[in-house]
Amino acid sequence: MTDQFLIERPTYDPDTAQARFMYDLDGLHFEETLDFPAGALPGAATSPNFIKLLDLTAIVLGVSYFKLQAPHVIAAPQIPLNAAERAFVIDVYENGLGEFYARNNLQRFDKLSIIAPHDAADRQPAITLPDRTLLPIGGGKDSLVSVDLLSHTGVDFTPFAVNPKGPILTSVDKIGTPPIYVTRTLDPEMIRLGTQPGFFNGHVPSTAINSMIAALCALLYGYSQIVLSNERSASEGNVEFDGRETNHQYSKSLGFELLIAAILGDATGGALKYFSLLRPYSEARIASLFTHETRFDRVFSSCNRNFRLTGNDGALWCGQCPKCHFVFLIFAPFMAKDRLLAIFGKDLLDNPAHEASFRELAGLAGQKPWECVGEILEAAACLYTLTRHADWHEAAVVRAVKADLLSQYGEPRLQAAMAECLTDSHDHHIPPALAAKVSAYAV
């Protein structure tokens, strides 16, 4: 087994609008492509800024191939990196793959190194980008709340997605604004090997990957900011492993947001901004904001079980996974019961078979699920609120966990936690003028 993962220098063909990325691992060669839509700005793809971002994108996309054997050395002999970029790469391959290491019991933290030429420039020359916003759409509640916030604060935006399917397509259709879609084609041999003995598989930092692709689009088509929809609870980890906290949502965390924002800013001479519009909010607060708009009720989904690389494998909501349970839970205190049941098609809180899942979400058993779910105390606070809610206090799960909730946390702490969930945080990276407009609207 090799101890080195080789990243070749990527290429971009302006005539076909296709980028190619090549990787080698223990004699295995992989190639993946990104196909961009027509309409790139003249000369955008030849700027040193685009070339720098293309190089960095090649490294970030490489995690999908690296994880097959997870060696200790990353080699990019044709890609110059400065000190900040080297730290960024190590962060993506360490913390971005933290869940992968934990679930495969691989100790890699503080053991990875990268071999690459030194880039003496700390910052690329400044470029000019039009004052326009690119908004990644995931098909779930979060990005659609961002749609509402931007729309009501007068910010024009273009929806963006990689390999859109299912609820992404239907949500963008409801938005009614022409999108930018990029087709990412993974090497099929990598996908096959991930199922074979002798190779590893697991979670990769998809937000980091899609953010780099969005950055390429920002330069190709002219956008000065990429607006994410990551909430503050994304910064909470799942378990301790190999001496540090591992987080399923690491590339959605505030720490990573600040890191990648600096990298993208330096690569564009300060022209490209990157931030999350929902960072001040808890998941519960976002759920309350979602209730203001009904047009997405029949098209959105946050369920990962039914929406994978292969496409739509079922209904919008499976109703069985931790993500479905969590989203149902945080909507329940704020949304009319008949509307919530119409969205999910069933009452997930009145099924005794779901009790164990809700206990994990609320920290009453097991560990926080490896899913994009909110903070443990937030889930506990929402469950507590339902014990006093006319529509929900008799639901099977709510009745079953009430005593243990009060015993473990105590009523004062649960009340305080719910109040905190509905209080906006000042710990965010939103430009002040936009933050003020959003705060004035989101009351």
C-alpha positions in Angstrom: 0.0 0.0 0.0 1.4 3.4 -1.0 2.0 6.2 1.5 1.5 9.0 -1.0 -1.4 10.5 -2.8 -0.5 12.3 -6.0 -2.4 15.3 -7.3 -1.6 16.3 -10.9 -2.1 19.9 -12.1 -5.7 20.3 -13.4 -6.6 21.7 -16.8 -9.5 23.9 -18.1 -10.6 24.1 -21.7 -12.4 27.3 -22.5 -13.8 25.9 -25.8 -15.6 23.0 -24.0 -15.9 24.7 -20.6 -14.6 21.5 -19.0 -12.1 21.2 -16.2 -10.1 17.9 -15.8 -8.6 16.7 -12.5 -6.2 13.8 -12.3 -5.0 11.7 -9.3 -2.7 8.7 -8.7 -2.8 6.3 -5.8 -0.6 3.2 -5.6 -0.5 2.8 -9.3 -4.2 3.6 -9.8 -5.0 6.6 -12.0 -8.2 8.5 -11.6 -9.8 11.3 -13.6 -12.9 13.4 -12.9 -14.4 16.3 -14.7 -16.4 19.4 -14.1 -18.6 20.6 -17.0 -19.6 24.3 -16.7 -22.4 26.1 -18.6 -21.7 28.4 -21.5 -21.4 32.2 -21.0 -18.1 32.6 -19.2 -16.6 36.1 -19.2 -13.9 36.7 -21.9 -10.5 35.9 -20.5 -11.7 34.8 -17.1 -10.2 31.3 -17.3 -6.7 32.6 -18.1 -6.3 34.9 -15.2 -3.8 33.9 -12.5 -6.7 34.1 -10.0 -8.7 31.4 -11.8 -5.6 29.3 -12.2 -4.9 29.5 -8.5 -8.5 28.6 -7.6 -8.4 25.7 -10.1 -5.3 24.3 -8.5 -6.9 24.6 -5.0 -10.0 23.0 -6.3 -8.0 20.0 -7.6 -6.6 19.5 -4.1 -10.0 19.8 -2.4 -11.8 17.5 -4.9 -9.0 15.0 -4.3 -10.3 13.9 -0.9 -12.7 11.5 -2.7 -9.8 9.6 -4.1 -7.4 10.0 -1.2 -9.8 8.3 1.2 -9.5 4.9 -0.7 -6.3 4.3 1.2 -5.8 7.5 3.3 -2.0 7.6 3.0 0.1 10.0 5.2 1.6 12.1 2.3 -0.2 14.4 -0.2 1.9 15.3 -3.1 1.1 18.1 -5.6 4.5 18.6 -7.3 3.1 21.0 -10.0 0.9 23.1 -7.7 2.6 26.0 -5.9 1.2 26.7 -2.4 1.9 29.5 0.1 1.9 28.9 3.9 -1.8 29.7 4.3 -2.8 27.4 1.5 -0.8 24.6 2.9 -2.5 25.0 6.2 -5.9 25.1 4.4 -5.1 21.8 2.6 -4.1 20.0 5.8 -7.3 21.3 7.5 -9.4 19.9 4.6 -7.7 16.5 4.7 -7.6 16.3 8.5 -10.8 18.0 10.0 -12.8 17.7 6.7 -12.3 14.0 6.8 -12.6 13.7 10.6 -15.7 11.6 10.5 -14.1 9.3 7.9 -11.1 8.7 10.1 -13.3 8.2 13.2 -15.6 5.7 11.6 -12.8 3.8 10.0 -10.6 4.0 13.2 -7.7 5.6 11.3 -5.4 7.9 13.2 -4.3 10.6 10.8 -4.6 13.9 12.9 -1.2 15.7 13.0 0.3 12.9 10.9 -0.4 14.3 7.4 2.0 16.3 5.3 1.9 17.9 1.8 4.7 18.1 -0.7 4.3 21.0 -3.1 6.4 23.9 -4.5 6.5 27.1 -2.5 4.5 30.0 -3.7 6.1 33.2 -2.4 3.0 35.3 -3.0 0.7 35.5 0.0 -2.0 37.2 -2.2 -2.9 37.2 -5.8 -3.4 40.5 -7.8 -6.8 42.2 -7.2 -9.5 41.6 -9.8 -12.8 43.3 -10.4 -16.0 41.2 -10.0 -19.5 42.4 -10.6 -21.6 43.1 -7.4 -23.6 39.9 -7.7 -24.5 37.0 -5.4 -24.2 33.3 -6.0 -26.4 31.2 -3.7 -25.9 27.5 -3.4 -29.2 25.6 -3.2 -29.3 22.3 -1.5 -33.0 21.6 -1.7 -33.5 21.8 2.0 -35.0 24.3 4.4 -31.8 26.3 5.0 -31.0 27.6 1.6 -34.7 28.4 1.0 -34.7 30.5 4.1 -31.7 32.4 2.5 -33.8 32.8 -0.6 -36.5 34.5 1.4 -34.1 36.7 3.4 -32.2 37.8 0.2 -35.4 38.4 -1.7 -36.9 40.6 1.1 -33.7 42.6 1.6 -33.4 43.5 -2.1 -30.4 41.3 -2.9 -30.5 39.8 -6.4 -29.0 36.3 -6.6 -28.4 33.4 -8.9 -29.1 29.9 -7.6 -26.2 27.5 -7.9 -25.9 23.7 -7.6 -23.6 20.8 -8.5 -25.3 17.8 -10.1 -28.8 19.1 -9.2 -31.6 16.5 -8.7 -34.8 16.0 -6.9 -35.7 18.8 -4.5 -32.9 21.1 -5.8 -34.5 21.2 -9.2 -38.0 21.6 -7.9 -36.9 24.3 -5.4 -35.1 26.3 -8.1 -38.1 26.0 -10.3 -40.2 27.6 -7.5 -37.6 30.3 -7.0 -38.0 31.2 -10.7 -34.5 32.6 -11.3 -32.2 31.1 -13.9 -29.6 29.0 -12.2 -26.0 28.0 -12.7 -25.6 24.2 -12.7 -22.2 22.4 -12.9 -21.9 18.7 -13.7 -19.4 16.9 -11.6 -18.4 13.4 -13.0 -16.5 11.3 -10.5 -14.2 8.5 -11.7 -16.4 5.4 -11.7 -13.5 3.2 -10.7 -13.1 5.2 -7.5 -16.8 4.6 -6.7 -16.4 0.9 -7.4 -13.2 0.5 -5.4 -15.0 2.1 -2.4 -17.1 -1.0 -2.2 -14.2 -3.5 -2.4 -12.2 -5.2 0.4 -8.9 -3.5 1.0 -10.2 0.0 0.4 -11.8 2.6 2.7 -14.9 4.6 2.1 -16.8 7.2 4.1 -17.9 10.8 4.4 -16.2 13.7 2.6 -16.5 17.4 3.2 -19.0 18.1 0.4 -19.6 21.8 1.4 -15.9 22.4 0.9 -16.0 20.7 -2.5 -19.0 22.5 -3.7 -17.7 25.8 -2.4 -14.5 25.5 -4.4 -16.6 24.8 -7.5 -18.8 27.8 -6.7 -15.7 29.9 -6.5 -14.7 28.9 -10.0 -18.1 29.9 -11.2 -17.8 33.2 -9.5 -14.7 34.0 -11.5 -16.0 32.5 -14.8 -19.4 34.3 -14.8 -18.7 37.3 -12.5 -20.0 37.2 -8.9 -18.5 39.1 -6.0 -19.9 36.9 -3.2 -20.9 33.4 -2.4 -23.6 33.2 0.2 -23.9 30.0 2.1 -26.8 28.8 4.3 -25.0 27.2 7.3 -26.4 27.7 10.7 -24.5 28.1 14.0 -25.1 24.6 15.2 -23.0 23.2 12.4 -20.0 24.1 14.5 -20.9 21.4 17.2 -19.0 18.1 16.7 -20.1 14.5 17.2 -17.5 12.6 19.1 -13.9 12.8 20.3 -11.5 10.8 18.2 -7.7 10.7 18.0 -7.4 13.6 20.4 -9.8 16.1 18.9 -13.5 16.7 18.2 -14.7 15.3 14.9 -17.7 17.0 13.2 -19.9 15.5 10.5 -20.6 19.1 9.4 -17.0 20.4 9.7 -16.9 22.2 6.3 -20.2 24.0 7.4 -18.7 25.2 10.6 -17.8 28.8 11.4 -14.1 27.9 11.8 -13.9 26.5 8.3 -16.0 29.3 6.9 -13.4 31.8 8.1 -10.6 29.7 6.8 -11.9 29.2 3.3 -13.1 32.8 3.1 -9.6 34.0 3.7 -8.2 31.6 1.1 -10.8 32.7 -1.6 -10.2 36.3 -0.7 -6.4 36.0 -1.1 -6.8 34.1 -4.4 -8.8 37.0 -5.8 -7.0 39.9 -4.3 -9.9 40.5 -1.9 -12.6 40.5 -4.7 -14.5 37.4 -3.7 -16.4 37.3 -0.4 -17.7 34.0 1.2 -20.0 33.9 4.2 -23.1 32.2 5.6 -26.2 34.2 5.8 -27.7 31.9 8.5 -24.8 31.8 10.8 -26.5 33.9 13.5 -29.4 31.4 13.8 -30.0 28.1 15.5 -31.8 25.3 13.5 -35.0 26.1 15.5 -34.8 29.8 14.6 -34.4 28.8 10.9 -37.4 26.6 11.2 -39.4 29.4 12.6 -38.3 31.7 9.7 -39.3 28.9 7.1 -42.9 29.1 8.3 -43.2 32.6 6.8 -43.2 31.1 3.3 -45.4 28.2 2.0 -44.4 27.9 -1.7 -41.7 25.4 -1.0 -43.7 23.0 1.2 -44.2 20.4 -1.5 -40.8 20.6 -3.1 -38.1 20.9 -0.4 -36.4 18.0 1.5 -33.6 17.7 4.0 -33.6 13.9 3.9 -30.3 12.5 2.8 -31.5 8.9 2.8 -33.7 9.3 -0.3 -31.4 11.7 -2.1 -27.9 10.4 -2.8 -25.5 10.4 -5.8 -27.8 8.1 -7.6 -30.7 10.5 -7.5 -34.2 10.4 -6.1 -34.8 7.0 -4.6 -38.2 7.6 -3.0 -40.5 10.1 -1.4 -39.3 13.6 -0.3 -39.0 12.3 3.3 -38.2 8.8 4.3 -39.6 9.4 7.8 -37.1 7.0 9.3 -33.7 8.7 9.4 -32.3 11.1 12.1 -32.4 14.0 9.7 -36.2 13.5 9.0 -36.8 13.2 12.8 -34.7 16.3 13.6 -36.4 18.5 11.0 -39.8 17.4 12.1 -38.9 18.1 15.7 -37.7 21.7 15.1 -40.7 22.6 12.9 -43.2 21.3 15.4 -43.0 24.2 17.9 -43.5 26.8 15.2 -45.6 25.3 12.3 -49.3 24.5 12.3 -49.7 20.8 12.9 -51.8 20.1 9.8 -49.2 21.9 7.6 -46.3 19.9 9.1 -48.2 16.6 8.7 -49.0 17.5 5.1 -45.3 18.1 4.4 -44.1 14.8 5.9 -47.2 12.7 5.2 -47.2 11.2 8.7 -46.7 12.1 12.4 -43.1 11.2 13.2 -43.5 12.0 16.9 -46.5 9.7 17.4 -44.6 6.6 16.4 -43.1 4.7 19.4 -40.6 3.0 17.0 -38.9 6.4 16.6 -38.3 7.0 20.3 -34.7 5.7 20.2 -33.8 8.1 17.4 -35.3 11.1 19.2 -33.4 10.1 22.4 -30.1 10.2 20.5 -30.9 13.6 19.0 -31.7 15.0 22.5 -28.6 13.5 24.2 -30.6 11.0 26.2 -28.9 7.9 24.7 -26.0 7.0 22.4 -24.2 9.8 20.5 -25.2 12.6 18.2 -26.0 11.0 14.9 -23.5 11.3 12.0 -26.0 13.6 10.2 -26.5 17.4 9.5 -28.6 17.8 12.6 -28.6 20.6 15.2 -27.1 20.8 18.7 -28.1 18.2 21.3 -29.3 20.8 23.8 -31.3 22.5 21.0 -33.1 19.2 20.2 -33.8 18.6 23.9 -35.2 22.1 24.3 -37.5 21.6 21.3 -38.7 18.3 22.8 -39.3 20.0 26.1 -41.3 22.8 24.5 -43.6 20.1 22.9 -44.3 18.6 26.3 -46.2 21.9 27.0 -47.7 22.3 23.5 -51.4 21.7 23.0 -50.8 19.9 19.7 -48.0 17.7 20.7 -47.9 16.9 24.4 -49.8 13.6 23.9 -47.6 12.3 21.1 -46.1 9.0 21.9 -42.4 10.0 21.7 -43.0 13.3 23.6 -44.7 11.4 26.5 -42.1 8.7 26.6 -39.1 11.1 26.9 -40.6 13.8 29.1 -39.5 12.5 32.5 -36.0 11.7 31.3 -35.6 15.2 29.7 -36.5 16.9 33.0 -34.3 14.6 35.0 -31.2 15.0 32.8 -31.4 18.7 32.1 -33.9 20.3 34.5 -36.7 22.6 33.5 -34.8 25.9 34.0 -31.9 24.8 31.7 -34.4 23.6 29.0 -36.3 26.9 29.2 -33.1 28.9 28.9 -31.9 26.8 26.1 -35.1 27.4 24.1 -34.8 31.1 24.7 -31.2 31.0 23.5 -32.2 29.1 20.4 -34.4 32.0 19.4 -31.8 34.7 20.2 -29.6 35.7 17.2 -25.8 35.3 17.6 -23.4 38.1 16.8 -20.7 35.5 15.9 -20.9 35.6 12.1 -19.1 36.8 9.0 -21.9 38.6 7.3 -21.1 42.1 5.8 -22.5 44.7 8.3 -24.8 46.4 5.9 -26.4 43.2 4.8 -26.5 41.9 8.4 -28.5 45.0 9.4 -31.0 44.5 6.6 -31.6 40.8 7.4 -31.9 41.5 11.1 -34.5 44.1 10.4 -36.5 41.7 8.3 -36.1 38.5 10.3 -38.1 39.4 13.4 
